[in-house]
Amino acid sequence: MEFNKRFPVLSTIAMMLWIVGLLIAIAGAFKVGSDFVAATEVRAEDGRGWTFTEVLDLLLGFGTLLYGLATMAGAEIIGVLFAIEKNTRGRAEA
């Protein structure tokens, strides 16, 4: 993501959103992975099906992952708007 000198605060916010979104997405991926491994090991030992809590934990992990990706997408939208503004300004000056 490129820093826009005309809008420094918005550029900083977009970068922070992207980083926070990335961290949330990574945390969600780790949650999904760890919950899946834990639930699969318990199922293999006991021979039982998935419990409601295990399914709910997996859904929470997927939700966290999607929330992180959506946050990153929001930051990218700001970057796209910066690119549109830059191209429009370049066309107007030419």
The first five atom37 places (N, CA, C, CB, O) and aatype in JSON, in Angstrom:
{
  "aatype": [12, 6, 13, 2, 11, 1, 13, 14, 19, 10, 15, 16, 9, 0, 12, 12, 10, 17, 9, 19, 7, 10, 10, 9, 0, 9, 0, 7, 0, 13, 11, 19, 7, 15, 3, 13, 19, 0, 0, 16, 6, 19, 1, 0, 6, 3, 7, 1, 7, 17, 16, 13, 16, 6, 19, 10, 3, 10, 10, 10, 7, 13, 7, 16, 10, 10, 18, 7, 10, 0, 16, 12, 0, 7, 0, 6, 9, 9, 7, 19, 10, 13, 0, 9, 6, 11, 2, 16, 1, 7, 1, 0, 6, 0],
  "atom_mask": [
    [1, 1, 1, 1, 1],
    [1, 1, 1, 1, 1],
    [1, 1, 1, 1, 1],
    [1, 1, 1, 1, 1],
    [1, 1, 1, 1, 1],
    [1, 1, 1, 1, 1],
    [1, 1, 1, 1, 1],
    [1, 1, 1, 1, 1],
    [1, 1, 1, 1, 1],
    [1, 1, 1, 1, 1],
    [1, 1, 1, 1, 1],
    [1, 1, 1, 1, 1],
    [1, 1, 1, 1, 1],
    [1, 1, 1, 1, 1],
    [1, 1, 1, 1, 1],
    [1, 1, 1, 1, 1],
    [1, 1, 1, 1, 1],
    [1, 1, 1, 1, 1],
    [1, 1, 1, 1, 1],
    [1, 1, 1, 1, 1],
    [1, 1, 1, 0, 1],
    [1, 1, 1, 1, 1],
    [1, 1, 1, 1, 1],
    [1, 1, 1, 1, 1],
    [1, 1, 1, 1, 1],
    [1, 1, 1, 1, 1],
    [1, 1, 1, 1, 1],
    [1, 1, 1, 0, 1],
    [1, 1, 1, 1, 1],
    [1, 1, 1, 1, 1],
    [1, 1, 1, 1, 1],
    [1, 1, 1, 1, 1],
    [1, 1, 1, 0, 1],
    [1, 1, 1, 1, 1],
    [1, 1, 1, 1, 1],
    [1, 1, 1, 1, 1],
    [1, 1, 1, 1, 1],
    [1, 1, 1, 1, 1],
    [1, 1, 1, 1, 1],
    [1, 1, 1, 1, 1],
    [1, 1, 1, 1, 1],
    [1, 1, 1, 1, 1],
    [1, 1, 1, 1, 1],
    [1, 1, 1, 1, 1],
    [1, 1, 1, 1, 1],
    [1, 1, 1, 1, 1],
    [1, 1, 1, 0, 1],
    [1, 1, 1, 1, 1],
    [1, 1, 1, 0, 1],
    [1, 1, 1, 1, 1],
    [1, 1, 1, 1, 1],
    [1, 1, 1, 1, 1],
    [1, 1, 1, 1, 1],
    [1, 1, 1, 1, 1],
    [1, 1, 1, 1, 1],
    [1, 1, 1, 1, 1],
    [1, 1, 1, 1, 1],
    [1, 1, 1, 1, 1],
    [1, 1, 1, 1, 1],
    [1, 1, 1, 1, 1],
    [1, 1, 1, 0, 1],
    [1, 1, 1, 1, 1],
    [1, 1, 1, 0, 1],
    [1, 1, 1, 1, 1],
    [1, 1, 1, 1, 1],
    [1, 1, 1, 1, 1],
    [1, 1, 1, 1, 1],
    [1, 1, 1, 0, 1],
    [1, 1, 1, 1, 1],
    [1, 1, 1, 1, 1],
    [1, 1, 1, 1, 1],
    [1, 1, 1, 1, 1],
    [1, 1, 1, 1, 1],
    [1, 1, 1, 0, 1],
    [1, 1, 1, 1, 1],
    [1, 1, 1, 1, 1],
    [1, 1, 1, 1, 1],
    [1, 1, 1, 1, 1],
    [1, 1, 1, 0, 1],
    [1, 1, 1, 1, 1],
    [1, 1, 1, 1, 1],
    [1, 1, 1, 1, 1],
    [1, 1, 1, 1, 1],
    [1, 1, 1, 1, 1],
    [1, 1, 1, 1, 1],
    [1, 1, 1, 1, 1],
    [1, 1, 1, 1, 1],
    [1, 1, 1, 1, 1],
    [1, 1, 1, 1, 1],
    [1, 1, 1, 0, 1],
    [1, 1, 1, 1, 1],
    [1, 1, 1, 1, 1],
    [1, 1, 1, 1, 1],
    [1, 1, 1, 1, 1]
  ],
  "atom_positions": [
    [[0.85, -1.17, 0.0], [0.0, 0.0, 0.0], [0.9, 1.24, 0.0], [-0.97, 0.0, 1.23], [1.86, 1.33, 0.77]],
    [[0.57, 2.15, -0.85], [1.39, 3.35, -1.02], [0.88, 4.47, -0.1], [1.37, 3.81, -2.5], [-0.33, 4.66, 0.06]],
    [[1.81, 5.2, 0.49], [1.47, 6.32, 1.36], [1.09, 7.53, 0.51], [2.64, 6.67, 2.33], [1.86, 7.91, -0.38]],
    [[-0.06, 8.13, 0.76], [-0.54, 9.28, 0.0], [-0.2, 10.55, 0.78], [-2.08, 9.18, -0.27], [-0.68, 10.74, 1.89]],
    [[0.62, 11.39, 0.18], [1.06, 12.61, 0.88], [-0.05, 13.65, 0.99], [2.24, 13.22, 0.16], [0.01, 14.52, 1.87]],
    [[-1.05, 13.58, 0.13], [-2.16, 14.53, 0.21], [-3.1, 14.21, 1.37], [-2.93, 14.54, -1.1], [-3.76, 15.11, 1.91]],
    [[-3.17, 12.95, 1.76], [-4.05, 12.51, 2.84], [-3.26, 11.67, 3.83], [-5.26, 11.71, 2.28], [-3.44, 10.45, 3.87]],
    [[-2.39, 12.28, 4.62], [-1.51, 11.48, 5.49], [-2.25, 10.74, 6.6], [-0.46, 12.37, 6.12], [-1.88, 9.61, 6.94]],
    [[-3.27, 11.34, 7.16], [-3.99, 10.69, 8.26], [-4.76, 9.48, 7.73], [-4.96, 11.68, 8.95], [-4.72, 8.41, 8.34]],
    [[-5.44, 9.65, 6.62], [-6.19, 8.54, 6.04], [-5.25, 7.42, 5.58], [-7.05, 9.04, 4.87], [-5.58, 6.24, 5.7]],
    [[-4.1, 7.79, 5.06], [-3.11, 6.78, 4.66], [-2.63, 5.99, 5.88], [-1.9, 7.44, 3.95], [-2.48, 4.77, 5.82]],
    [[-2.39, 6.68, 6.97], [-1.95, 6.02, 8.19], [-3.04, 5.09, 8.72], [-1.57, 7.06, 9.26], [-2.76, 3.97, 9.15]],
    [[-4.27, 5.56, 8.7], [-5.39, 4.73, 9.16], [-5.53, 3.5, 8.29], [-6.7, 5.54, 9.15], [-5.78, 2.4, 8.8]],
    [[-5.38, 3.65, 6.97], [-5.49, 2.51, 6.07], [-4.39, 1.49, 6.34], [-5.43, 2.97, 4.6], [-4.64, 0.29, 6.35]],
    [[-3.17, 1.97, 6.57], [-2.07, 1.05, 6.88], [-2.32, 0.33, 8.2], [-0.74, 1.8, 6.94], [-2.08, -0.87, 8.31]],
    [[-2.79, 1.06, 9.19], [-3.08, 0.44, 10.49], [-4.21, -0.58, 10.37], [-3.45, 1.52, 11.53], [-4.14, -1.65, 10.97]],
    [[-5.24, -0.26, 9.59], [-6.33, -1.2, 9.38], [-5.83, -2.47, 8.72], [-7.43, -0.56, 8.52], [-6.24, -3.57, 9.1]],
    [[-4.95, -2.33, 7.74], [-4.43, -3.49, 7.03], [-3.63, -4.38, 7.98], [-3.56, -3.06, 5.84], [-3.77, -5.61, 7.97]],
    [[-2.8, -3.77, 8.8], [-1.98, -4.54, 9.74], [-2.85, -5.22, 10.8], [-0.94, -3.63, 10.42], [-2.65, -6.39, 11.1]],
    [[-3.8, -4.49, 11.35], [-4.7, -5.07, 12.35], [-5.52, -6.2, 11.73], [-5.63, -3.99, 12.95], [-5.71, -7.25, 12.34]],
    [[-6.0, -5.98, 10.51], [-6.76, -7.03, 9.82], [-5.92, -8.27, 9.59], [0.0, 0.0, 0.0], [-6.42, -9.39, 9.73]],
    [[-4.67, -8.08, 9.23], [-3.76, -9.21, 9.02], [-3.57, -9.99, 10.32], [-2.4, -8.73, 8.48], [-3.61, -11.22, 10.33]],
    [[-3.36, -9.27, 11.41], [-3.17, -9.94, 12.71], [-4.43, -10.7, 13.13], [-2.8, -8.91, 13.79], [-4.34, -11.81, 13.67]],
    [[-5.59, -10.11, 12.9], [-6.85, -10.78, 13.24], [-7.05, -12.02, 12.37], [-8.05, -9.81, 13.07], [-7.48, -13.07, 12.86]],
    [[-6.73, -11.91, 11.09], [-6.87, -13.05, 10.18], [-5.92, -14.18, 10.58], [-6.6, -12.62, 8.73], [-6.3, -15.36, 10.54]],
    [[-4.71, -13.84, 10.97], [-3.76, -14.86, 11.41], [-4.26, -15.54, 12.69], [-2.36, -14.24, 11.64], [-4.19, -16.76, 12.83]],
    [[-4.76, -14.73, 13.61], [-5.31, -15.3, 14.86], [-6.48, -16.23, 14.55], [-5.75, -14.18, 15.82], [-6.6, -17.3, 15.16]],
    [[-7.35, -15.83, 13.63], [-8.47, -16.68, 13.26], [-8.02, -17.98, 12.62], [0.0, 0.0, 0.0], [-8.59, -19.04, 12.88]],
    [[-7.0, -17.9, 11.77], [-6.49, -19.12, 11.14], [-5.89, -20.06, 12.17], [-5.43, -18.77, 10.07], [-6.1, -21.27, 12.11]],
    [[-5.15, -19.52, 13.13], [-4.61, -20.36, 14.2], [-5.73, -20.97, 15.04], [-3.66, -19.54, 15.09], [-5.63, -22.14, 15.44]],
    [[-6.77, -20.2, 15.31], [-7.89, -20.72, 16.11], [-8.57, -21.87, 15.38], [-8.91, -19.61, 16.41], [-8.87, -22.9, 15.98]],
    [[-8.83, -21.7, 14.09], [-9.47, -22.76, 13.32], [-8.59, -24.01, 13.31], [-9.75, -22.3, 11.87], [-9.06, -25.12, 13.53]],
    [[-7.31, -23.8, 13.05], [-6.4, -24.95, 13.0], [-6.3, -25.67, 14.32], [0.0, 0.0, 0.0], [-6.37, -26.9, 14.36]],
    [[-6.13, -24.94, 15.39], [-5.98, -25.59, 16.7], [-7.27, -26.26, 17.15], [-5.53, -24.57, 17.75], [-7.23, -27.35, 17.71]],
    [[-8.41, -25.62, 16.91], [-9.69, -26.24, 17.3], [-9.96, -27.49, 16.48], [-10.83, -25.24, 17.12], [-10.47, -28.48, 17.01]],
    [[-9.62, -27.44, 15.2], [-9.85, -28.61, 14.35], [-8.98, -29.78, 14.79], [-9.56, -28.27, 12.88], [-9.45, -30.92, 14.88]],
    [[-7.71, -29.5, 15.07], [-6.81, -30.57, 15.51], [-7.26, -31.13, 16.85], [-5.35, -30.05, 15.61], [-7.28, -32.34, 17.05]],
    [[-7.62, -30.26, 17.77], [-8.05, -30.71, 19.1], [-9.32, -31.55, 19.01], [-8.27, -29.51, 20.03], [-9.42, -32.6, 19.65]],
    [[-10.28, -31.09, 18.22], [-11.54, -31.83, 18.11], [-11.34, -33.15, 17.39], [-12.6, -30.99, 17.38], [-11.98, -34.15, 17.73]],
    [[-10.47, -33.17, 16.4], [-10.21, -34.41, 15.66], [-9.5, -35.43, 16.55], [-9.36, -34.12, 14.41], [-9.81, -36.62, 16.48]],
    [[-8.56, -34.97, 17.37], [-7.87, -35.9, 18.28], [-8.84, -36.5, 19.29], [-6.73, -35.19, 19.02], [-8.77, -37.69, 19.59]],
    [[-9.73, -35.68, 19.82], [-10.7, -36.18, 20.79], [-11.65, -37.17, 20.12], [-11.5, -35.01, 21.42], [-11.99, -38.2, 20.71]],
    [[-12.07, -36.89, 18.91], [-12.97, -37.8, 18.18], [-12.28, -39.13, 17.92], [-13.42, -37.17, 16.85], [-12.91, -40.18, 18.03]],
    [[-10.99, -39.09, 17.57], [-10.25, -40.33, 17.29], [-10.1, -41.18, 18.55], [-8.87, -40.01, 16.71], [-10.15, -42.41, 18.47]],
    [[-9.93, -40.55, 19.69], [-9.75, -41.28, 20.94], [-11.07, -41.87, 21.44], [-9.16, -40.37, 22.01], [-11.12, -43.03, 21.86]],
    [[-12.13, -41.07, 21.4], [-13.42, -41.49, 21.98], [-14.35, -42.16, 20.98], [-14.11, -40.31, 22.58], [-15.26, -42.9, 21.37]],
    [[-14.14, -41.91, 19.69], [-15.03, -42.47, 18.68], [-16.39, -41.81, 18.66], [0.0, 0.0, 0.0], [-17.37, -42.43, 18.27]],
    [[-16.46, -40.57, 19.08], [-17.75, -39.86, 19.11], [-17.78, -38.77, 18.04], [-18.01, -39.24, 20.53], [-16.78, -38.5, 17.38]],
    [[-18.92, -38.17, 17.89], [-19.09, -37.09, 16.91], [-18.68, -35.75, 17.49], [0.0, 0.0, 0.0], [-18.21, -35.64, 18.62]],
    [[-18.86, -34.73, 16.68], [-18.52, -33.36, 17.09], [-19.56, -32.85, 18.07], [-18.42, -32.42, 15.86], [-20.76, -33.06, 17.87]],
    [[-19.11, -32.19, 19.11], [-20.04, -31.58, 20.06], [-20.42, -30.18, 19.57], [-19.43, -31.52, 21.49], [-19.77, -29.61, 18.7]],
    [[-21.48, -29.66, 20.16], [-21.93, -28.33, 19.8], [-20.85, -27.28, 20.08], [-23.22, -27.98, 20.56], [-20.67, -26.34, 19.29]],
    [[-20.16, -27.44, 21.18], [-19.11, -26.48, 21.55], [-17.96, -26.51, 20.55], [-18.58, -26.79, 22.96], [-17.41, -25.46, 20.21]],
    [[-17.6, -27.69, 20.08], [-16.51, -27.79, 19.1], [-16.9, -27.13, 17.79], [-16.14, -29.26, 18.86], [-16.09, -26.43, 17.18]],
    [[-18.11, -27.35, 17.35], [-18.59, -26.72, 16.11], [-18.66, -25.21, 16.3], [-19.98, -27.28, 15.71], [-18.28, -24.45, 15.4]],
    [[-19.14, -24.79, 17.44], [-19.23, -23.35, 17.72], [-17.84, -22.7, 17.75], [-19.94, -23.11, 19.06], [-17.67, -21.59, 17.25]],
    [[-16.86, -23.39, 18.32], [-15.49, -22.89, 18.32], [-14.94, -22.75, 16.91], [-14.58, -23.81, 19.14], [-14.29, -21.76, 16.58]],
    [[-15.2, -23.74, 16.07], [-14.74, -23.66, 14.68], [-15.4, -22.5, 13.95], [-15.04, -24.98, 13.95], [-14.75, -21.77, 13.2]],
    [[-16.7, -22.32, 14.16], [-17.41, -21.21, 13.52], [-16.87, -19.86, 14.01], [-18.91, -21.31, 13.79], [-16.76, -18.91, 13.23]],
    [[-16.55, -19.78, 15.28], [-15.97, -18.56, 15.82], [-14.61, -18.27, 15.16], [-15.81, -18.66, 17.35], [-14.3, -17.12, 14.84]],
    [[-13.82, -19.31, 14.98], [-12.53, -19.14, 14.31], [-12.69, -18.68, 12.87], [0.0, 0.0, 0.0], [-11.99, -17.78, 12.42]],
    [[-13.64, -19.3, 12.14], [-13.89, -18.87, 10.77], [-14.41, -17.44, 10.72], [-14.89, -19.82, 10.09], [-14.05, -16.67, 9.83]],
    [[-15.27, -17.09, 11.67], [-15.77, -15.72, 11.73], [-14.65, -14.72, 11.99], [0.0, 0.0, 0.0], [-14.63, -13.64, 11.4]],
    [[-13.73, -15.08, 12.87], [-12.58, -14.22, 13.16], [-11.71, -14.07, 11.92], [-11.75, -14.79, 14.32], [-11.24, -12.97, 11.61]],
    [[-11.49, -15.16, 11.22], [-10.7, -15.12, 9.98], [-11.36, -14.23, 8.94], [-10.51, -16.54, 9.42], [-10.7, -13.4, 8.32]],
    [[-12.66, -14.38, 8.76], [-13.38, -13.55, 7.79], [-13.4, -12.08, 8.2], [-14.8, -14.06, 7.61], [-13.31, -11.2, 7.35]],
    [[-13.52, -11.82, 9.49], [-13.51, -10.44, 9.97], [-12.16, -9.78, 9.68], [-13.82, -10.39, 11.48], [-12.11, -8.62, 9.28]],
    [[-11.08, -10.52, 9.89], [-9.76, -9.99, 9.58], [-9.6, -9.71, 8.1], [0.0, 0.0, 0.0], [-9.05, -8.68, 7.72]],
    [[-10.07, -10.63, 7.27], [-9.99, -10.42, 5.83], [-10.85, -9.24, 5.38], [-10.41, -11.68, 5.08], [-10.45, -8.49, 4.48]],
    [[-12.0, -9.07, 5.98], [-12.86, -7.93, 5.65], [-12.21, -6.61, 6.06], [-14.23, -8.08, 6.32], [-12.32, -5.61, 5.36]],
    [[-11.53, -6.61, 7.19], [-10.81, -5.41, 7.63], [-9.7, -5.06, 6.65], [-10.24, -5.61, 9.04], [-9.5, -3.9, 6.32]],
    [[-8.98, -6.08, 6.2], [-7.93, -5.85, 5.21], [-8.53, -5.34, 3.9], [-7.13, -7.15, 4.96], [-7.95, -4.47, 3.25]],
    [[-9.68, -5.87, 3.51], [-10.34, -5.41, 2.28], [-10.77, -3.95, 2.41], [-11.56, -6.29, 1.97], [-10.69, -3.2, 1.44]],
    [[-11.22, -3.55, 3.59], [-11.57, -2.15, 3.81], [-10.38, -1.24, 3.62], [0.0, 0.0, 0.0], [-10.5, -0.15, 3.04]],
    [[-9.22, -1.66, 4.1], [-8.0, -0.87, 3.91], [-7.63, -0.82, 2.43], [-6.84, -1.47, 4.74], [-7.17, 0.22, 1.95]],
    [[-7.82, -1.91, 1.71], [-7.52, -1.92, 0.28], [-8.47, -1.01, -0.5], [-7.61, -3.35, -0.27], [-8.07, -0.4, -1.49]],
    [[-9.71, -0.91, -0.05], [-10.66, -0.01, -0.71], [-10.18, 1.42, -0.6], [-12.07, -0.16, -0.09], [-10.29, 2.19, -1.56]],
    [[-9.65, 1.79, 0.56], [-9.09, 3.14, 0.71], [-7.94, 3.33, -0.27], [-8.6, 3.37, 2.17], [-7.82, 4.4, -0.88]],
    [[-7.09, 2.31, -0.43], [-5.99, 2.39, -1.39], [-6.48, 2.54, -2.82], [0.0, 0.0, 0.0], [-5.88, 3.28, -3.6]],
    [[-7.56, 1.86, -3.17], [-8.14, 1.99, -4.51], [-8.67, 3.41, -4.73], [-9.27, 0.95, -4.72], [-8.51, 3.98, -5.8]],
    [[-9.3, 3.96, -3.71], [-9.79, 5.34, -3.83], [-8.63, 6.32, -4.0], [-10.62, 5.72, -2.61], [-8.75, 7.3, -4.74]],
    [[-7.51, 6.06, -3.32], [-6.32, 6.9, -3.52], [-5.83, 6.8, -4.96], [-5.2, 6.49, -2.54], [-5.47, 7.81, -5.56]],
    [[-5.82, 5.6, -5.51], [-5.36, 5.41, -6.89], [-6.29, 6.12, -7.88], [-5.28, 3.91, -7.23], [-5.83, 6.72, -8.85]],
    [[-7.58, 6.06, -7.63], [-8.54, 6.75, -8.5], [-8.32, 8.25, -8.43], [-9.99, 6.4, -8.11], [-8.33, 8.94, -9.45]],
    [[-8.11, 8.76, -7.21], [-7.87, 10.2, -7.05], [-6.59, 10.62, -7.76], [-7.79, 10.58, -5.55], [-6.55, 11.66, -8.4]],
    [[-5.54, 9.81, -7.64], [-4.27, 10.12, -8.28], [-4.4, 10.13, -9.81], [-3.2, 9.1, -7.85], [-3.87, 11.02, -10.47]],
    [[-5.09, 9.14, -10.35], [-5.29, 9.08, -11.81], [-6.16, 10.22, -12.3], [-5.91, 7.76, -12.2], [-5.9, 10.79, -13.36]],
    [[-7.18, 10.56, -11.55], [-8.05, 11.67, -11.94], [-7.29, 12.99, -11.91], [-9.29, 11.74, -11.02], [-7.42, 13.81, -12.82]],
    [[-6.51, 13.2, -10.89], [-5.71, 14.42, -10.78], [-4.69, 14.49, -11.91], [-4.99, 14.49, -9.4], [-4.46, 15.55, -12.48]],
    [[-4.07, 13.36, -12.24], [-3.09, 13.32, -13.33], [-3.73, 13.65, -14.66], [0.0, 0.0, 0.0], [-3.14, 14.36, -15.48]],
    [[-4.92, 13.15, -14.9], [-5.64, 13.44, -16.15], [-6.05, 14.91, -16.23], [-6.89, 12.55, -16.27], [-6.0, 15.52, -17.3]],
    [[-6.45, 15.48, -15.1], [-6.89, 16.88, -15.09], [-5.72, 17.82, -15.33], [-7.58, 17.22, -13.77], [-5.89, 18.87, -15.94]],
    [[-4.53, 17.46, -14.86], [-3.36, 18.31, -15.02], [-2.75, 18.18, -16.41], [-2.31, 17.97, -13.96], [-2.05, 19.08, -16.87]],
    [[-3.02, 17.08, -17.09], [-2.43, 16.85, -18.42], [-3.17, 17.57, -19.52], [-2.39, 15.38, -18.73], [-2.78, 17.47, -20.68]]
  ]
}
